[in-house]
Amino acid sequence: MNNKLFKLLGLLVIASMALTACGGGSVATKPVDTGPKVTKSGFTCPAAQFPSEVTSKEVNIFVWTEYIPVEMTECFELVYGIKVNRDEYSSNEEMYAKVSAGGSNYDLVQPTDYIIALMVRQGLLQELDHGKLPVLKNFDANYLNFEFDPGNKYSIPYQAGTDAIVVNTDAIKDTITSWNDLWKPEYAGKMVFIDDSRAVIGATLLTLGYDVNTTDPKQLAEAQAKLKELVPNVKLFDSDSPKTALIAGDAELGLVWTGEALLAQQEKPAIQYIYPTEGAILWQDNWVMLKDAPHADAAYAWLNYTMQGDIFWMMLRDFPFTNPNAAALEYAKANQTELYDIYMNSPITNTPAEAVKNGHRIADVGEATPLYDDIWVQVKGGQ
């Protein structure tokens, strides 16, 4: 072998070793501007405002049902060349059970506020690197630094809202003002409830004058007895699409989330959203990264891209809950005026200050969690 060929082979070996040391041959890339990226629906994807270097070719997300606009996912895949693998769940308890069992391989999940503290306590989450999240500047400060995650060490906001009473006023002529009104026998078989143990038990506790986060076994026993009277009268528990039963006329009132109430009202204007005298349930869904996320770089890219204002405005169109993303609202105000006005003028999505003041936020109840779980299993099982 001549010296030139020997030297060439040596250089190739060194280059190969360098690639391996950098991640098995993967090369970090940023979004490349190769012209407009257009989704199947004809939506032109905006460029990444906070471009990230990524070596991963996929990202695995575990999310609530009906909660991410199609174009949001398509645009991320087109701009970054990263495949989004998505699984869905219908309750925080379902998500937690799967994630805590291990081996899920997810990067990001969307827990509601109270479950985050539990996930932190169980060592399921990793702290977020705020230096890799320039998109944090997009958020309204009123949705940051809550007690469930001081300093947003583990989470960033996604959507917020309330759980309150929804009523089809064409079908229900009575004036409903209280959670307690839902126990009236004449409403048996007419109600749809979200399948959310903490919200439903919380509303029941409020009718008894108790805190939604009580850990007192006697108070919880009282709530169980009262809830047992109500559950057989609920026509269906549905956390996937409770609006469907309301729009179809299969249910005439119940307990639902903000966005589902607004979407139902847009189809049937007679549907009204009532903030009960005892106070609504306040909540916020958030993104968190699992401790052993296999594609953390892609997860950061996903968060930064999908939550930039010219993407996240689509939530007002498809999933109109309360939007913590100030940049998205500013974009909508300038470019999607009709959607913005609907959002701002609706007391459902733009929650009145008085409703927030009188509301109750679900919190982690620590060692009392099994008591709540047992109540839910027993009353739904007819015990």
RAMOWO-V666778 format. One record per residue. OMEGA is omega as a letter, one per 40 degrees, with the letter a starting at -180 (NA if undefined). Layout:
((OMEGA) (OMEGA))
This chain:
((a) (a) (a) (a) (i) (i) (i) (i) (i) (i) (i) (i) (i) (i) (i) (i) (a) (i) (i) (i) (a) (i) (i) (i) (i) (i) (i) (i) (i) (i) (a) (i) (i) (a) (a) (i) (a) (a) (i) (a) (a) (i) (i) (a) (i) (i) (i) (i) (a) (a) (a) (i) (a) (i) (a) (a) (i) (i) (a) (a) (a) (a) (i) (i) (i) (a) (a) (i) (a) (a) (i) (i) (a) (a) (i) (i) (a) (a) (a) (a) (a) (i) (i) (i) (a) (i) (a) (i) (a) (i) (i) (a) (i) (i) (a) (a) (a) (a) (a) (i) (i) (i) (a) (i) (i) (i) (a) (i) (a) (a) (i) (a) (a) (a) (a) (a) (i) (a) (i) (a) (a) (i) (a) (a) (i) (i) (i) (i) (a) (i) (i) (a) (i) (i) (i) (a) (a) (a) (i) (a) (i) (a) (i) (i) (i) (a) (a) (i) (a) (i) (a) (i) (a) (a) (i) (a) (i) (i) (i) (i) (a) (i) (a) (a) (i) (a) (i) (a) (i) (a) (a) (a) (i) (i) (a) (a) (a) (i) (a) (i) (a) (i) (a) (a) (a) (i) (a) (i) (a) (a) (i) (i) (i) (a) (a) (a) (a) (i) (a) (i) (i) (i) (i) (i) (a) (i) (i) (a) (a) (i) (a) (a) (a) (i) (a) (a) (a) (i) (i) (i) (i) (i) (i) (a) (a) (i) (i) (i) (a) (a) (i) (a) (i) (a) (i) (i) (a) (i) (i) (a) (a) (i) (a) (a) (i) (a) (a) (a) (i) (i) (a) (i) (i) (a) (a) (i) (i) (a) (i) (i) (a) (i) (i) (a) (i) (i) (a) (a) (i) (i) (a) (a) (a) (i) (a) (a) (i) (a) (i) (i) (i) (i) (i) (i) (a) (i) (i) (i) (a) (a) (a) (a) (a) (a) (a) (a) (i) (i) (i) (i) (i) (a) (a) (a) (a) (a) (i) (a) (a) (i) (a) (i) (a) (i) (i) (a) (a) (a) (a) (i) (i) (a) (a) (a) (a) (i) (i) (i) (i) (i) (a) (i) (a) (a) (a) (a) (a) (i) (a) (a) (i) (a) (a) (a) (a) (i) (i) (a) (i) (a) (i) (a) (a) (i) (i) (a) (a) (a) (a) (a) (i) (i) (i) (a) (i) (a) (i) (a) (i) (i) (i) (i) (a) (i) (a) (i) (a) (a) (i) (i) (i) (a) (NA))
